[in-house]
Amino acid sequence: MVLDIKNVSKNFGGIHALKNVSFSIKQGEIYGLIGPNGAGKTTMFNLITNIFEPSSGDIIFDSQTITGLKSHKITEKGICRTYQNIRLFSQMTALKNVMVGGHSRSSSGVFSSVFRTKKQREEEIQLNQKAEDLLELVGLLEHKDTLAENLAYGQQRRLEIARAMASNPKLLLLDEPAAGMNEKETDSLYDLIKMIQSKGITVLIIEHDMPLVMKLCDRITVLNFGEKLAEGTPTEIQNNEAVIEAYLGKEEEYESA
Ligand SMILES: Nc1ncnc2c1ncn2[C@@H]1O[C@H](COP(=O)(O)OP(=O)(O)OP(=O)(O)O)[C@@H](O)[C@H]1O
C-alpha cells in the first residue's frame, strides 16, 4: 500500500469533519474521494499534507507514519497536492511557477542562494529543463513565458498540476481539478491524469464531475457527513444504495430550495 488511512478523525470545535475513516491506496492506482459538499474530502487532504493534525488515527505513507510531520517533510517524502482554489503566482510566468515547485526539493541552501555557487547554477539549469518537460507533459510548453494570470482557467489548473509534479511526487493529490472546466478541457484532463498514472505515480483525486470520476478511478471512497459511506470500484459505487440515497437526498434538497 502507498497510503493507509487508519481510523482517522478530525474535530473542529464541535464539528466532526471526519469520523473514524479508513481506506488504503495501492501503488499506481487512481483513487477517488467523493461525497456531497462538506463531507470532509478537503479536510482529508489537509490531514494527509499535515496542514492540520488528525484528532485521532494514523496516516501511513510508504510504510512510515507521517502523522504530525511538517508539511515540507511530507513533500520531501513524495506527497504533493493541488488546491481547490488555484494557488499560482499570478505575476510569474508558467515556467517560473513550475520551477518554484521544484525548488522545494532542490538541495541548495541559503548560502548558495545568496552567492549563486556553481552548484546552484547547475541546479537552476536542471530545474529549468525539468520545468519545460513538465510544461510539455501538461500541454503548456508554448505558453511557458505567459504570466499565470493570463492563462485560460483550464490551463491554470493544468499548470497547478505541473507545479505539483515538479517535486517528483510518488503520490499526487488533486483537489477538484476539473472544477470550472468545459467538456473539452475535462477530456484532456482525463488524458493527463492517465498519463501521470502511466509514469507510476499514484493519484488521489477529489472531484464532483461524476462522469470523469467513474471513467478515471480504479477505486473510490464515498464520504458523507464525515463518515465513510462506501468503498469500491466505480460500478460498485454507482450501484450502491446508500450512495444513491446520499446523492439523491442532496438533489431533492437542492430542488426544494
Ligand atoms: N479549518 C476549519 N475550521 C472549522 N471547520 C472546518 C475547517 N475545515 C473544514 N471545516 C468543516 O469541516 C466540514 C468538512 O469540510 P470539507 O471542506 O473537508 O468538506 P468537503 O467534502 O471538501 O466539501 P466541498 O466539496 O464543499 O469542498 C465542514 O463542515 C467544514 O465547515
PDBQT file of the ligand as one rigid body, heavy atoms in Angstrom, charges set to zero:
ROOT
HETATM    1  N1  LIG A 301     -10.444  24.923   9.297  1.00  0.00    +0.000 N 
HETATM    2  C1  LIG A 301     -11.681  24.581   9.619  1.00  0.00    +0.000 A 
HETATM    3  N2  LIG A 301     -12.291  25.086  10.723  1.00  0.00    +0.000 NA
HETATM    4  C2  LIG A 301     -13.551  24.737  11.050  1.00  0.00    +0.000 A 
HETATM    5  N3  LIG A 301     -14.306  23.887  10.336  1.00  0.00    +0.000 NA
HETATM    6  C3  LIG A 301     -13.782  23.371   9.223  1.00  0.00    +0.000 A 
HETATM    7  C4  LIG A 301     -12.452  23.681   8.797  1.00  0.00    +0.000 A 
HETATM    8  N4  LIG A 301     -12.197  22.999   7.646  1.00  0.00    +0.000 NA
HETATM    9  C5  LIG A 301     -13.319  22.305   7.371  1.00  0.00    +0.000 A 
HETATM   10  N5  LIG A 301     -14.261  22.520   8.314  1.00  0.00    +0.000 N 
HETATM   11  C6  LIG A 301     -15.607  21.916   8.359  1.00  0.00    +0.000 C 
HETATM   12  O1  LIG A 301     -15.456  20.523   8.178  1.00  0.00    +0.000 OA
HETATM   13  C7  LIG A 301     -16.505  20.006   7.360  1.00  0.00    +0.000 C 
HETATM   14  C8  LIG A 301     -15.919  19.313   6.158  1.00  0.00    +0.000 C 
HETATM   15  O2  LIG A 301     -15.385  20.297   5.259  1.00  0.00    +0.000 OA
HETATM   16  P1  LIG A 301     -14.519  19.943   3.979  1.00  0.00    +0.000 P 
HETATM   17  O3  LIG A 301     -14.074  21.232   3.368  1.00  0.00    +0.000 OA
HETATM   18  O4  LIG A 301     -13.493  18.945   4.309  1.00  0.00    +0.000 OA
HETATM   19  O5  LIG A 301     -15.630  19.280   3.037  1.00  0.00    +0.000 OA
HETATM   20  P2  LIG A 301     -15.544  18.870   1.517  1.00  0.00    +0.000 P 
HETATM   21  O6  LIG A 301     -16.084  17.493   1.420  1.00  0.00    +0.000 OA
HETATM   22  O7  LIG A 301     -14.181  19.109   0.991  1.00  0.00    +0.000 OA
HETATM   23  O8  LIG A 301     -16.566  19.893   0.862  1.00  0.00    +0.000 OA
HETATM   24  P3  LIG A 301     -16.597  20.589  -0.621  1.00  0.00    +0.000 P 
HETATM   25  O9  LIG A 301     -16.983  19.515  -1.578  1.00  0.00    +0.000 OA
HETATM   26  O10 LIG A 301     -17.685  21.621  -0.460  1.00  0.00    +0.000 OA
HETATM   27  O11 LIG A 301     -15.248  21.166  -0.846  1.00  0.00    +0.000 OA
HETATM   28  C9  LIG A 301     -17.410  21.180   7.026  1.00  0.00    +0.000 C 
HETATM   29  O12 LIG A 301     -18.463  21.212   7.959  1.00  0.00    +0.000 OA
HETATM   30  C10 LIG A 301     -16.496  22.367   7.204  1.00  0.00    +0.000 C 
HETATM   31  O13 LIG A 301     -17.226  23.521   7.527  1.00  0.00    +0.000 OA
ENDROOT
TORSDOF 0
